[in-house]
């Protein structure tokens, strides 16, 4: 008899708990914050050597090229989560912009260290004036691209334990781990400024390096349409790979920017200038 009574009491308790948690005292779901993202530290800097200077300085017009930074989206969890929120994109873009700007700034130092003169500031091609083109021997256009591939190793959706489901209605963050492979490509194009004829192009690709990452994520609404990412190690990995290959990349650019080669190329450029002036008369 006591066993039946205990079973009956247990059943009644479950009914009461069910009614409290689902009817009388409904608790709306809360989503546990996945944690702050670590600060990203990097320093893209290069100190060019001083050497191989031209006997007769040439003037270079620096023109802004294209910069491309593509982060692939190969993930879809829940309804719409792809692993790349607006905050994540902003962090990635800051690193890419800093990398591209550092390469251009250090390249300017490299150019002047070898005896070249720089005409004007970094402009878009359609912003260059005719006097600037006439006063320049070459137009130099650097293009910087960063390529990233993403291999997903494991995924886990935000979830609830039995206690949370019955009592608190809290949703704990999910976890994603994977491997990023990062490399960059820097292309230098040299044009004759009056005709915009391409005279010379060279490109450098950094070594592709791979590192494993992880991050946590959770929903921020009950419809599963907005998300937050935390403890994300991907931005630091991207920055580290680009920083670790930065000096080697700039050393190669230094070798490519050979004053004697450009002095020889200047003869071809002068012929084009004469033809262009002849056509415009």
PyMOL commands that set and color helices and strands:
alter all, ss='L'
color gray80, all
select helices_A, chain A and resi 2-24+86-113+125-127+130-134+162-168+234-244+246-256+259-280
alter helices_A, ss='H'
color red, helices_A
select strands_A, chain A and resi 30-31+59-71+117-123+138-156+170-171+174-192+197-205+209-219+227-230
alter strands_A, ss='S'
color yellow, strands_A
deselect
rebuild
show_as cartoon
